[in-house]
Amino acid sequence: VCSSDLMFNQEEIRFLNIVASQAAAIIENVLLVQQARARALRADSLRRIASLSASSATLEEILKYSMQEIARLFQADMGAIFLLDEARGVLSLKRESTYGVSEEISNTFMQIFVDDPNYRFSVSGSKKPFLSGRLSTDRRVLPAYRDLNNALGMESAIVAPLVVRERSVGELMIGSSKVNQFNPFDLQIVSTAAGQIASAIESAELLSQTDDTLRKRVDNLSAIARVNKELGVSLDLNHLLQVIHGEAVRLAHADSGNVLLFKANSDSSNPQVQLSVGQEHHPGLSSAERTAIKDNAPFIVSDFIQDGIYPPYEGARSGIILPIVHHSQVLGLMSVYSNRAKFFSADTDELLQKLAVQASIAISNKQSYLAEKQHSEL
């Protein structure tokens, strides 16, 4: 409170308002720059993890260096990956993956058996991620986890399930001694990384098999790895779609195909096409394409003629249309076609779904990079 002889005059108040407005704008710009840098760092980390997962590195190396990347990105004090041994029916710590965990603790860490009543409430058993900012008072923490939390002195934690094709293969955990260290956006990034690691784990499992059928699947996964590496380094959307289209047609042994990229923030019921690569696409979406988007699942046409579905081009008899989805958002469509009826098998569908997952990650990363770059230039 000012005395009457120290009251500010109108000119002084106007000057202070100008200074305050300028300071607010500067602070806002600094915050935006910091956010842009943080998002760029996270996108780079995801690209490095994706590249590592698709490399010739061993599973132990992939788990070790992926965990280091994640822990350092979020300034976590500890991190670890737990894998499910289906033969023994137990979820146990993968020691090679630990970060900030002493050998003594890792040697004495608990195991959760699948037949334990509490297993279905675990992250691996429920396939649901877990986020807590105060573990010491969080009643959701299971007894087996609480022992680890107490040993490590953790207060904040993120635990993401490692799920591949709806099958849980383990879980990934990062923790901090600080309260409320992580937020829901951090959980989203960790979950994306967990999906990439889960794919690497599945690839390692397949590589350990020796029969001819699985060898063929391993060859296909190697092809996916090559595509993933190419997608991870390209920053041009049109080139990304060209790579996706070419590999989809090649892997499916298709006669033709196309890849559509929808405009950002399009109405999901009627998305607008931003880019189209491959087979010429007619204006608007076909009934088959709309069904794939609505069901968020591949739409397989055994025979366009017998099924009464208008073909994408004259001579097309069968096809597979897959949505390219990232975090429940349909980014586009990937389609392959054959001039023979009933040409595509379930294995082809499964392989193309893997390619669609890698495509969604690459496209989302590129869109985020372009959005941040455009925003920083304003």
C-alpha positions as CSV (number, residue, x, y, z in Angstrom):
1,V,0.0,0.0,0.0
2,C,1.4,3.3,-1.0
3,S,0.9,6.6,0.8
4,S,-0.8,9.4,-1.0
5,D,2.5,11.2,-1.8
6,L,4.1,8.0,-3.2
7,M,1.2,7.0,-5.5
8,F,2.2,6.0,-9.1
9,N,0.9,8.3,-11.8
10,Q,-0.8,7.1,-15.0
11,E,2.4,7.4,-17.0
12,E,4.4,5.2,-14.6
13,I,1.6,2.6,-14.5
14,R,1.5,2.5,-18.3
15,F,5.2,2.0,-18.5
16,L,5.1,-0.9,-15.9
17,N,2.3,-2.6,-18.0
18,I,4.5,-2.4,-21.1
19,V,7.5,-3.9,-19.2
20,A,5.2,-6.6,-17.8
21,S,3.8,-7.5,-21.2
22,Q,7.3,-7.7,-22.7
23,A,8.5,-9.9,-19.8
24,A,5.5,-12.2,-20.2
25,A,6.2,-12.6,-23.9
26,I,9.9,-13.4,-23.3
27,I,9.0,-15.9,-20.6
28,E,6.5,-17.6,-22.9
29,N,9.0,-17.8,-25.7
30,V,11.6,-19.3,-23.4
31,L,9.1,-22.0,-22.2
32,L,8.2,-22.8,-25.8
33,V,11.8,-23.2,-26.7
34,Q,12.4,-25.5,-23.8
35,Q,9.4,-27.6,-24.7
36,A,10.5,-27.8,-28.3
37,R,14.0,-29.0,-27.2
38,A,12.5,-31.6,-24.8
39,R,10.2,-33.0,-27.5
40,A,13.1,-33.1,-30.0
41,L,15.3,-35.0,-27.5
42,R,12.5,-37.5,-26.9
43,A,11.9,-38.0,-30.6
44,D,15.7,-38.5,-31.1
45,S,15.8,-41.1,-28.3
46,L,12.9,-43.0,-29.8
47,R,14.6,-43.1,-33.2
48,R,17.8,-44.4,-31.6
49,I,15.9,-47.1,-29.7
50,A,14.1,-48.1,-32.9
51,S,17.4,-48.2,-34.8
52,L,19.0,-50.3,-32.0
53,S,16.1,-52.7,-31.9
54,A,16.3,-53.2,-35.7
55,S,20.1,-53.6,-35.7
56,S,22.2,-56.8,-35.5
57,A,22.9,-56.2,-31.8
58,T,22.1,-59.0,-29.4
59,L,19.0,-58.9,-27.2
60,E,21.1,-58.2,-24.1
61,E,22.7,-55.2,-25.9
62,I,19.4,-53.9,-27.0
63,L,17.9,-54.1,-23.5
64,K,21.0,-52.6,-21.9
65,Y,21.4,-49.6,-24.1
66,S,17.7,-49.0,-24.6
67,M,17.3,-48.8,-20.8
68,Q,20.3,-46.4,-20.5
69,E,18.7,-44.2,-23.2
70,I,15.3,-44.1,-21.5
71,A,16.7,-43.5,-18.0
72,R,19.0,-40.7,-19.0
73,L,16.2,-39.0,-21.1
74,F,13.9,-38.8,-18.1
75,Q,16.7,-38.3,-15.5
76,A,15.7,-41.5,-13.7
77,D,17.7,-42.9,-10.8
78,M,17.1,-46.5,-11.8
79,G,15.6,-48.6,-14.6
80,A,15.1,-52.3,-15.3
81,I,13.4,-54.6,-17.7
82,F,11.5,-57.8,-16.5
83,L,10.9,-60.6,-18.9
84,L,8.3,-63.3,-18.8
85,D,9.6,-66.8,-19.0
86,E,6.6,-68.7,-20.3
87,A,8.3,-72.1,-19.9
88,R,8.9,-71.5,-16.1
89,G,5.8,-69.3,-15.7
90,V,7.7,-66.5,-14.0
91,L,8.4,-62.8,-14.4
92,S,12.0,-62.0,-13.5
93,L,14.5,-59.3,-13.8
94,K,16.8,-59.2,-16.8
95,R,20.1,-58.2,-15.1
96,E,21.7,-56.9,-18.3
97,S,19.0,-54.3,-18.5
98,T,19.5,-52.7,-15.1
99,Y,20.4,-49.1,-14.7
100,G,21.3,-47.7,-11.3
101,V,20.6,-51.0,-9.6
102,S,23.3,-52.6,-7.5
103,E,24.3,-56.2,-8.2
104,E,23.3,-57.1,-4.7
105,I,19.7,-55.9,-5.1
106,S,19.4,-57.4,-8.6
107,N,20.5,-60.8,-7.3
108,T,17.9,-60.8,-4.5
109,F,15.0,-59.2,-6.4
110,M,11.7,-60.9,-6.3
111,Q,10.1,-63.1,-8.9
112,I,6.4,-63.0,-9.7
113,F,4.9,-66.4,-10.7
114,V,2.2,-66.4,-13.3
115,D,0.0,-68.6,-11.1
116,D,0.3,-66.0,-8.2
117,P,-3.1,-64.4,-7.6
118,N,-1.4,-61.0,-7.7
119,Y,0.1,-61.5,-11.1
120,R,-3.0,-60.4,-12.9
121,F,-2.8,-57.1,-11.2
122,S,0.8,-56.5,-12.2
123,V,1.7,-54.4,-15.3
124,S,2.7,-57.4,-17.2
125,G,-0.4,-59.4,-16.2
126,S,-2.9,-56.6,-16.8
127,K,-1.1,-55.1,-19.9
128,K,-1.8,-51.7,-18.4
129,P,0.9,-49.0,-17.7
130,F,1.5,-47.7,-14.2
131,L,2.4,-44.1,-13.1
132,S,2.9,-42.9,-9.5
133,G,4.5,-39.8,-8.1
134,R,4.5,-41.0,-4.4
135,L,5.1,-44.7,-4.1
136,S,5.5,-44.6,-0.3
137,T,1.8,-43.8,0.1
138,D,0.4,-45.4,-3.1
139,R,-1.9,-48.3,-2.1
140,R,-1.8,-49.6,-5.7
141,V,1.7,-50.9,-5.3
142,L,1.9,-54.7,-5.0
143,P,3.9,-56.2,-2.2
144,A,6.6,-57.6,-4.5
145,Y,7.1,-54.2,-6.1
146,R,7.1,-52.4,-2.7
147,D,10.1,-54.5,-1.6
148,L,12.0,-53.2,-4.6
149,N,10.8,-49.6,-4.1
150,N,12.0,-49.7,-0.5
151,A,15.4,-51.1,-1.4
152,L,16.0,-48.5,-4.0
153,G,14.3,-45.6,-2.2
154,M,12.0,-44.8,-5.1
155,E,9.2,-42.3,-4.9
156,S,8.2,-41.9,-8.5
157,A,7.9,-44.6,-11.1
158,I,6.7,-45.5,-14.6
159,V,6.1,-49.1,-15.5
160,A,5.1,-49.9,-19.0
161,P,4.0,-53.4,-20.3
162,L,6.1,-55.0,-23.1
163,V,3.3,-56.2,-25.4
164,V,3.6,-57.6,-28.9
165,R,0.6,-58.7,-30.9
166,E,-1.5,-58.6,-27.7
167,R,0.9,-61.0,-25.9
168,S,2.7,-59.8,-22.8
169,V,6.4,-60.6,-22.8
170,G,7.4,-58.5,-19.7
171,E,7.5,-54.9,-18.4
172,L,9.8,-51.9,-18.3
173,M,10.4,-49.8,-15.2
174,I,12.1,-46.5,-14.5
175,G,12.1,-44.8,-11.1
176,S,13.3,-41.7,-9.2
177,S,13.9,-40.8,-5.6
178,K,12.1,-37.5,-6.3
179,V,8.4,-37.0,-5.8
180,N,6.3,-36.4,-8.9
181,Q,9.3,-36.8,-11.2
182,F,7.3,-38.2,-14.2
183,N,4.1,-37.1,-15.9
184,P,1.5,-38.7,-18.3
185,F,3.4,-37.5,-21.4
186,D,6.5,-39.2,-20.1
187,L,4.4,-42.4,-19.7
188,Q,3.3,-42.1,-23.3
189,I,6.9,-41.9,-24.5
190,V,8.1,-44.8,-22.3
191,S,5.1,-46.9,-23.6
192,T,6.2,-46.2,-27.2
193,A,9.7,-47.3,-26.4
194,A,8.4,-50.4,-24.7
195,G,6.6,-51.3,-27.8
196,Q,9.8,-51.1,-29.8
197,I,11.7,-53.2,-27.3
198,A,8.8,-55.8,-27.2
199,S,9.2,-56.2,-31.0
200,A,13.0,-56.8,-30.5
201,I,12.2,-59.4,-27.9
202,E,9.9,-61.2,-30.2
203,S,12.5,-61.1,-33.0
204,A,15.0,-62.6,-30.6
205,E,12.6,-65.4,-29.7
206,L,12.0,-66.2,-33.4
207,L,15.7,-66.2,-34.1
208,S,16.2,-68.9,-31.5
209,Q,13.8,-71.2,-33.5
210,T,15.1,-73.5,-36.3
211,D,12.2,-74.9,-38.2
212,D,11.6,-73.8,-41.8
213,T,8.4,-71.9,-41.1
214,L,10.0,-69.8,-38.4
215,R,13.1,-69.2,-40.6
216,K,10.8,-67.7,-43.2
217,R,9.3,-65.4,-40.5
218,V,12.8,-64.4,-39.4
219,D,13.6,-63.4,-43.0
220,N,10.5,-61.3,-43.0
221,L,11.4,-59.7,-39.7
222,S,14.9,-58.9,-41.1
223,A,13.1,-57.2,-44.0
224,I,11.1,-55.2,-41.4
225,A,14.3,-54.3,-39.7
226,R,15.8,-53.0,-42.9
227,V,12.7,-50.9,-43.5
228,N,12.8,-49.6,-39.9
229,K,16.4,-48.5,-40.3
230,E,15.5,-46.6,-43.5
231,L,12.5,-45.1,-41.9
232,G,14.5,-44.0,-38.9
233,V,16.9,-41.9,-40.8
234,S,14.6,-40.3,-43.4
235,L,13.1,-36.8,-42.7
236,D,11.1,-36.5,-45.9
237,L,7.4,-37.6,-45.6
238,N,7.1,-38.4,-49.3
239,H,10.3,-40.5,-49.2
240,L,8.9,-42.3,-46.1
241,L,5.8,-43.2,-48.0
242,Q,7.8,-44.4,-51.0
243,V,9.8,-46.7,-48.8
244,I,6.7,-48.0,-47.0
245,H,4.9,-48.6,-50.3
246,G,7.9,-50.3,-52.0
247,E,8.5,-52.7,-49.1
248,A,4.8,-53.5,-48.6
249,V,4.5,-54.5,-52.2
250,R,7.7,-56.5,-52.1
251,L,7.0,-58.3,-48.8
252,A,3.5,-59.2,-49.8
253,H,4.6,-60.2,-53.4
254,A,1.7,-58.0,-54.5
255,D,1.1,-56.7,-58.0
256,S,0.3,-53.2,-56.8
257,G,-0.4,-51.1,-53.7
258,N,-0.6,-47.6,-52.3
259,V,0.0,-45.7,-49.1
260,L,-2.2,-42.8,-48.0
261,L,-1.3,-40.1,-45.5
262,F,-4.2,-38.2,-44.0
263,K,-4.1,-34.5,-43.1
264,A,-3.4,-33.8,-39.4
265,N,-6.5,-33.4,-37.2
266,S,-8.8,-34.7,-40.0
267,D,-12.2,-35.9,-39.0
268,S,-11.7,-39.7,-38.3
269,S,-15.1,-40.4,-39.9
270,N,-14.1,-38.7,-43.1
271,P,-10.3,-38.1,-43.2
272,Q,-8.8,-36.0,-45.9
273,V,-5.8,-37.3,-48.0
274,Q,-2.6,-35.3,-47.7
275,L,-0.3,-37.5,-49.7
276,S,-0.8,-40.6,-51.9
277,V,2.0,-42.9,-53.2
278,G,1.7,-45.9,-55.5
279,Q,-1.4,-47.1,-57.3
280,E,-3.5,-44.1,-58.3
281,H,-6.2,-43.4,-55.7
282,H,-9.6,-42.3,-56.7
283,P,-11.1,-39.2,-54.9
284,G,-12.7,-40.1,-51.6
285,L,-12.3,-43.4,-49.7
286,S,-13.8,-46.7,-50.7
287,S,-16.1,-48.7,-48.5
288,A,-13.3,-51.2,-47.7
289,E,-11.0,-48.3,-46.7
290,R,-13.6,-46.8,-44.4
291,T,-14.3,-50.2,-42.8
292,A,-10.5,-50.6,-42.0
293,I,-10.5,-47.1,-40.4
294,K,-13.7,-47.7,-38.5
295,D,-12.7,-51.1,-37.2
296,N,-9.1,-50.0,-36.6
297,A,-8.1,-53.4,-38.1
298,P,-6.9,-54.9,-41.4
299,F,-9.6,-55.4,-44.0
300,I,-8.9,-58.4,-46.2
301,V,-10.7,-58.9,-49.5
302,S,-10.4,-62.5,-50.8
303,D,-12.1,-61.7,-54.1
304,F,-13.4,-58.2,-55.1
305,I,-15.7,-59.8,-57.7
306,Q,-17.3,-62.4,-55.4
307,D,-17.4,-60.1,-52.4
308,G,-19.1,-57.4,-54.5
309,I,-16.5,-54.7,-53.6
310,Y,-15.4,-52.2,-56.2
311,P,-11.8,-52.9,-57.0
312,P,-9.1,-50.2,-56.8
313,Y,-8.1,-50.8,-60.5
314,E,-9.2,-53.0,-63.3
315,G,-7.8,-56.5,-62.9
316,A,-7.4,-56.4,-59.1
317,R,-8.9,-59.5,-57.5
318,S,-7.7,-59.5,-53.8
319,G,-6.2,-57.1,-51.4
320,I,-5.3,-56.2,-47.8
321,I,-6.1,-52.7,-46.4
322,L,-4.3,-51.8,-43.1
323,P,-4.8,-48.6,-41.0
324,I,-1.5,-46.9,-40.0
325,V,-2.3,-46.1,-36.3
326,H,-0.3,-44.3,-33.7
327,H,-1.7,-43.9,-30.2
328,S,-5.3,-44.6,-31.4
329,Q,-5.0,-42.0,-34.2
330,V,-5.3,-43.2,-37.8
331,L,-2.5,-41.5,-39.7
332,G,-3.2,-43.2,-43.0
333,L,-3.7,-46.4,-44.9
334,M,-1.4,-49.0,-46.4
335,S,-2.9,-51.3,-49.1
336,V,-1.6,-54.1,-51.3
337,Y,-3.4,-55.8,-54.2
338,S,-3.0,-58.9,-56.3
339,N,-4.5,-59.8,-59.7
340,R,-5.2,-63.3,-58.3
341,A,-8.1,-64.1,-56.0
342,K,-7.4,-65.3,-52.5
343,F,-3.8,-64.5,-52.9
344,F,-2.8,-63.2,-49.5
345,S,-2.4,-65.4,-46.4
346,A,-2.7,-64.8,-42.7
347,D,1.2,-64.7,-42.5
348,T,1.2,-61.8,-45.0
349,D,-1.4,-59.9,-43.0
350,E,0.7,-60.4,-39.9
351,L,3.9,-59.2,-41.6
352,L,2.2,-56.1,-43.0
353,Q,0.8,-55.3,-39.6
354,K,4.4,-55.2,-38.3
355,L,5.4,-52.9,-41.2
356,A,2.4,-50.7,-40.4
357,V,3.5,-50.3,-36.8
358,Q,7.0,-49.2,-37.9
359,A,5.5,-46.9,-40.4
360,S,3.3,-45.3,-37.8
361,I,6.2,-44.6,-35.5
362,A,8.3,-43.1,-38.4
363,I,5.4,-40.9,-39.7
364,S,4.5,-39.7,-36.2
365,N,8.1,-38.8,-35.4
366,K,8.5,-36.9,-38.7
367,Q,5.2,-35.0,-38.1
368,S,6.2,-34.0,-34.6
369,Y,9.6,-32.9,-35.9
370,L,8.0,-30.8,-38.7
371,A,5.5,-29.3,-36.2
372,E,8.2,-28.3,-33.7
373,K,10.4,-26.9,-36.5
374,Q,7.5,-24.8,-37.9
375,H,6.6,-23.6,-34.4
376,S,10.2,-22.6,-33.5
377,E,10.4,-20.6,-36.8
378,L,7.4,-18.5,-35.9
